[in-house]
C-alpha cells in the first residue's frame, strides 16, 4: 500500500496552528484554557471534523477524534499528543503528534485502507505544567493517575481552581468520568520531536522509544537567620543560601554517583529572601527535578537528597523542610507496539535507532492503561521550548509516514 503524506497540507496546518498564540511569532505561547488555547482547539476540531472524524471532548478537555473501524466493538488504536505551549516556546512540541496523527489517518483513508479497529486521535489537555503546576493533566486523569478531587485542589496563579477554569472554558461534567477503562485502547503511539540532539548528532532520522523517564519534583525550604552583611561575623552566621548551595551540590553528586547516563538531577529554582546584596539570606526555596528510566535508581538519588537536607540542617543550624510534589513512575514501552514501529520503519525504508525519552510525555500515563510506545523525529540542535525550535518538513513527513504504517499494522 502506497502511503503518500501531503507535506504541504501538514506544514500549512502547523503554520496556521502557530498563529494562535499570546506572543508574536516566531514564539508560541498557548497556556491551557486561555483564549489562544481555545481558538487553537477549535481549529484542530474543525480540521478533524473536516476529515470525517467523529469528535467529542471529556470534562477536562481531552479531545477524541475517531475513525470508525469495521469492528467498532474492539479496543481502538490511539495516537496523539498535545497543543498547549509554555510561554515563548516553539511550534512543533506536541503539535507534530496531533496534526501528524490527523494526517496519518487521512493518508490511510486516501490509500483505501479500511481499519478493523477504530483509530482514535487524542489531543490531551495541558501536557505542560504552566498553569496548574502539574504536567500531563489530561492524560493523568484519563489514566486514573490523578484523582477527581484535584479539580478543587489545583489552583492557577490567580487562585482559581481547575474546576472554575475548565467550567469557564465550557468543559462541564464530572472529572471522575474522565478515566478510561483498561482495554479501551489496543495500542497507543505518540509521534513527537525528540527535544534532544541525539538523532541529529547520529544522523538517524527516527527514534523508536523503548522507555520514558519520569520526574520526581521536590520543593525544599531552607530557613536560617538574616542580618546585616557587615555586622554579623562569619562564625555566627546561619546563612540559608549557603545551606541551599550545599544541598544542590549534594544532589548533583548523588546523580553522578549512580554511574548511569540516564540519571539526571536539576535544581531549577532558587528563590532567595530578602534578596539584598547587603543582607544575609534568611530563607531560600529550591525546586528540584530528578529523573531516570529506572525508578529504584532515581529513588536512590531522592534518598541521598533527603540525607543531605538533614546533614545541612544539623551542621549549619538551619531548618530544612522538604516536600515531594510528585514522584511518577517511569514507563517501559510495550514490546509489541515497539515491534510494530520498527517494522513500519523498515517497511518505509527509514533508518531508525532505539532510544529512551528523557523528557516525559502523555504516553507515560497512557501506558498505565494501554500498550504504548513513541516515535521521535529530530529537532534542530536538540532545541525545544524555545522560539527557534525546528523540525524539517522532510523529517515530519517521514515520521507521519511511519506512524501511518504502524497504525495500519495495529488497526489491522
C-alpha positions in Angstrom: 0.0 0.0 0.0 1.4 3.4 -1.1 1.2 5.8 1.8 1.6 9.4 0.5 1.9 12.1 3.1 0.7 15.5 1.9 3.6 17.5 3.2 2.2 20.9 2.1 -1.1 20.2 3.9 0.7 19.3 7.2 3.1 22.2 7.1 0.3 24.7 6.4 -1.7 23.4 9.3 1.3 23.6 11.6 1.8 27.2 10.4 -1.8 28.1 11.0 -1.9 26.5 14.4 1.2 28.5 15.5 -0.8 31.7 14.8 -2.9 31.0 17.9 -0.5 32.5 20.4 -0.3 35.1 23.1 3.2 36.2 22.0 4.2 37.3 18.5 5.9 34.9 16.0 8.2 33.0 16.0 7.4 32.5 19.7 4.3 30.5 20.6 2.5 30.9 24.0 -0.6 28.8 24.4 -1.5 28.2 28.1 -4.3 25.8 28.7 -7.8 27.3 28.7 -6.5 30.7 27.6 -8.2 32.3 24.6 -5.3 31.3 22.4 -5.7 27.7 23.5 -9.5 27.7 23.0 -9.1 29.2 19.5 -6.4 26.5 18.7 -8.6 23.8 20.0 -11.4 25.0 17.7 -9.1 24.9 14.7 -8.0 21.3 15.4 -11.6 20.2 16.0 -12.6 21.7 12.7 -9.8 20.0 10.8 -10.7 16.7 12.4 -14.4 17.1 11.5 -13.4 18.1 8.0 -11.5 14.8 7.7 -14.7 12.9 8.5 -13.8 12.0 12.1 -16.4 11.9 14.9 -15.2 14.4 17.6 -16.0 14.6 21.3 -14.4 16.0 24.4 -14.4 15.0 28.0 -14.7 17.0 31.2 -11.1 18.0 31.4 -11.0 19.0 27.7 -9.2 16.0 26.2 -10.4 15.8 22.6 -11.0 12.4 20.8 -11.5 12.2 17.0 -12.4 8.7 15.9 -12.3 6.9 12.6 -14.7 4.0 12.9 -13.4 0.5 12.1 -15.3 -2.4 10.7 -15.4 -4.0 14.2 -16.0 -0.9 16.4 -16.6 -3.1 19.5 -12.9 -4.0 19.6 -10.4 -1.9 21.6 -9.3 1.1 19.5 -5.8 2.1 18.3 -4.9 5.5 19.6 -2.4 8.2 18.6 -2.0 11.9 19.5 -0.2 14.4 21.7 -0.9 18.0 23.0 -1.1 21.5 21.6 -0.6 23.7 24.7 2.7 25.5 24.8 4.8 27.1 27.6 5.4 30.9 27.3 7.8 31.8 24.5 8.2 28.3 23.1 8.1 26.8 19.6 5.6 25.4 17.2 6.5 21.7 17.0 6.4 20.3 20.6 3.2 18.2 20.8 1.6 19.7 17.7 3.5 17.4 15.4 1.9 14.4 17.2 -1.6 15.9 16.9 -1.6 17.2 13.4 0.7 14.4 12.3 -1.7 11.9 13.8 -4.5 13.5 11.8 -2.5 13.4 8.6 -1.7 9.7 9.2 -5.4 9.0 9.4 -6.0 10.9 6.2 -3.1 9.2 4.5 -4.6 5.8 5.3 -8.1 6.8 4.1 -6.8 8.2 0.9 -4.8 5.0 0.3 -8.0 3.0 0.6 -7.2 1.3 3.9 -10.2 0.2 5.9 -9.3 -0.4 9.6 -10.7 -3.3 11.5 -10.2 -1.5 14.8 -11.3 2.2 15.3 -8.4 4.6 15.1 -8.7 7.4 17.6 -6.7 10.7 17.6 -6.3 12.2 21.1 -5.5 15.8 21.8 -4.5 15.8 25.5 -5.2 18.8 27.8 -2.3 20.6 29.5 0.7 18.4 28.9 2.7 21.4 30.1 2.6 22.3 33.8 2.4 26.1 33.1 -1.0 27.0 34.6 -1.7 24.5 37.4 1.9 23.4 38.3 1.5 19.8 37.2 2.2 18.3 33.8 0.2 15.9 31.7 -3.0 16.9 33.4 -5.4 15.4 30.8 -3.5 12.1 30.4 -3.1 11.7 34.2 -6.9 12.0 34.6 -7.6 9.8 31.6 -5.4 7.0 33.1 -6.7 7.4 36.7 -3.3 8.7 37.9 -4.9 11.9 39.3 -8.0 11.9 41.4 -11.1 13.9 40.6 -10.5 16.0 43.8 -7.6 17.7 42.0 -10.3 19.8 40.4 -10.7 21.8 43.6 -7.2 21.3 44.9 -5.2 22.6 41.9 -5.1 26.4 41.6 -3.6 28.7 39.0 -1.6 31.8 39.7 -4.7 33.9 40.2 -6.0 31.4 42.8 -8.7 30.0 40.5 -9.3 26.3 40.9 -9.0 23.9 37.9 -12.8 23.3 38.2 -13.5 27.0 37.9 -11.2 27.5 34.9 -12.3 24.4 33.0 -16.0 25.1 33.6 -15.5 28.7 32.5 -14.0 27.3 29.3 -17.1 25.2 28.7 -15.9 21.8 30.0 -18.5 20.6 32.4 -19.2 17.2 33.9 -17.6 15.1 36.5 -13.8 14.7 36.4 -14.4 11.2 37.8 -15.8 10.2 34.4 -12.6 11.2 32.5 -10.8 8.0 33.4 -10.8 5.4 30.6 -11.1 1.7 31.4 -8.1 -0.6 30.9 -8.7 -2.2 27.5 -10.1 0.9 25.9 -7.0 1.0 23.7 -5.5 -2.0 22.0 -2.3 0.1 21.4 -1.2 3.8 21.5 1.6 5.5 19.6 2.7 9.1 20.1 4.7 10.9 17.4 6.9 13.7 18.9 10.0 15.7 18.3 13.0 14.4 20.2 13.7 17.5 22.2 17.3 16.4 22.4 20.3 16.3 20.0 21.0 12.6 19.7 19.1 11.7 16.4 20.6 14.8 14.6 24.1 14.0 16.1 23.9 10.4 14.9 22.3 11.5 11.6 19.5 9.0 12.2 16.1 10.2 11.1 13.8 8.3 13.5 13.9 7.1 17.1 11.7 4.3 18.4 11.3 4.9 22.1 11.6 1.9 24.4 11.4 3.7 27.8 10.1 7.0 29.1 11.8 8.7 32.1 9.6 10.2 34.8 10.4 13.1 37.2 10.2 13.5 40.9 9.6 17.1 41.8 10.6 18.3 45.3 10.2 21.7 47.0 12.8 22.5 49.6 12.6 25.4 52.0 15.7 26.4 54.0 15.4 28.8 56.9 18.3 30.4 58.7 18.8 33.8 60.3 19.2 37.1 58.4 21.2 40.1 59.4 23.5 42.9 58.2 26.2 41.7 55.8 28.8 43.8 57.6 27.8 43.4 61.2 27.3 39.7 61.6 30.6 37.9 61.8 31.3 34.7 59.9 31.4 32.3 62.8 27.9 33.4 64.0 26.1 33.1 60.6 23.2 30.8 59.7 23.2 31.6 56.0 20.2 29.9 54.3 21.7 30.4 50.8 24.9 28.6 51.6 22.9 25.7 53.0 20.9 25.6 49.8 24.2 25.5 47.8 25.4 22.5 49.7 22.1 20.7 49.1 22.2 21.5 45.4 25.8 20.2 45.1 24.9 17.1 47.1 22.1 16.5 44.6 24.5 16.8 41.7 26.9 14.4 43.3 24.2 11.8 44.1 23.0 11.8 40.4 26.6 11.3 39.1 27.2 8.6 41.7 24.7 6.2 40.1 27.1 5.8 37.2 24.2 5.8 34.8 23.9 8.3 32.0 20.1 8.2 32.3 20.1 9.6 35.9 19.7 13.4 35.8 19.0 15.9 38.6 18.4 19.7 38.4 17.9 22.4 40.9 15.9 24.7 38.6 14.6 27.3 41.1 16.4 29.1 43.8 14.5 32.0 45.4 16.5 33.9 48.0 14.9 36.2 50.6 15.3 39.1 51.2 17.4 39.3 48.1 19.6 42.3 49.0 23.3 42.5 48.5 24.0 43.7 52.0 21.7 41.3 53.8 22.4 37.7 54.8 19.8 35.3 53.2 17.4 34.2 55.8 15.2 32.0 53.7 15.7 30.1 50.4 13.2 28.0 48.4 14.6 25.4 46.0 12.7 23.4 43.3 14.4 20.2 42.4 13.8 17.7 39.5 15.2 14.2 39.5 14.6 11.8 36.5 15.6 8.3 35.4 14.1 5.5 33.4 14.9 3.3 36.5 12.7 4.1 39.4 14.9 2.4 42.0 18.0 4.3 40.8 16.0 7.6 40.8 14.8 6.9 44.4 18.4 6.4 45.5 19.1 10.0 44.5 16.0 11.1 46.4 17.2 9.3 49.5 20.6 10.9 49.2 18.9 14.3 48.8 16.9 13.7 52.0 20.1 12.8 53.8 21.8 15.9 52.5 19.0 18.1 53.8 19.3 16.5 57.3 23.1 16.9 57.3 23.0 20.6 56.2 20.3 21.4 58.8 22.4 19.9 61.6 25.8 21.2 60.6 24.7 24.8 59.7 22.0 25.3 62.3 19.2 25.6 59.7 15.7 24.5 59.4 15.1 22.5 56.2 11.7 21.3 55.1 11.4 19.0 52.1 8.1 18.3 50.2 7.8 15.8 47.4 5.3 17.3 45.0 5.2 14.2 42.7 7.2 11.1 42.0 5.9 9.5 38.9 7.0 6.0 37.9 8.9 5.7 34.6 7.4 3.6 31.8 8.8 0.7 29.7 7.2 0.9 26.3 5.2 -2.1 25.1 7.3 -4.6 23.2 4.5 -5.4 20.6 4.0 -1.7 19.9 7.7 -1.1 19.6 7.9 -4.0 17.2 5.1 -2.5 15.1 7.0 0.8 14.9 10.3 -0.9 13.9 8.5 -3.0 11.3 6.9 0.2 10.0 10.3 1.9 9.8 11.7 -1.0 7.8 8.6 -1.0 5.5 9.1 2.7 4.8 12.8 2.3 4.2 13.6 4.6 7.2 16.7 4.2 9.2 16.0 4.3 13.0 17.5 3.8 16.4 16.0 2.5 19.6 16.3 5.1 22.4 14.8 6.3 25.7 12.9 9.5 26.2 14.4 11.7 28.9 11.5 14.1 28.7 8.2 12.8 29.8 5.1 12.8 27.7 1.4 11.9 27.8 2.3 8.4 26.7 3.9 7.8 30.1 0.4 7.9 31.6 -1.4 6.2 28.8 1.0 3.3 29.2 -0.7 2.6 32.6 -3.9 1.6 30.9 -2.8 0.5 27.4 0.2 -0.8 25.5 2.1 2.3 24.4 5.3 3.5 22.6 6.6 6.6 21.0 8.2 7.6 17.7 10.7 10.5 17.7 11.8 12.7 14.8 14.9 15.0 15.1 14.7 18.7 16.1 17.5 21.0 15.0 20.4 21.1 17.6 18.0 19.4 20.1 16.4 22.7 20.8 12.9 22.8 22.3 10.8 25.1 24.4 12.3 28.0 22.6 11.1 30.1 19.6 13.8 28.6 17.4 12.6 25.1 17.9 12.6 23.5 14.4 11.8 20.2 12.7 12.2 19.9 9.0 9.3 19.2 6.6 11.2 16.1 5.4 11.6 14.7 9.0 8.0 15.5 9.8 6.7 13.8 6.6 8.9 10.8 7.2 7.6 10.4 10.8 4.0 10.7 9.7 4.6 8.0 7.0 6.0 5.6 9.6 3.2 6.5 12.0 0.6 5.7 9.3 2.3 2.4 8.6 2.3 1.5 12.3 -1.3 2.4 12.7 -2.2 0.3 9.7 -0.5 -2.7 11.3 -2.0 -2.2 14.7 -5.6 -1.5 13.5 -5.5 -4.4 11.1 
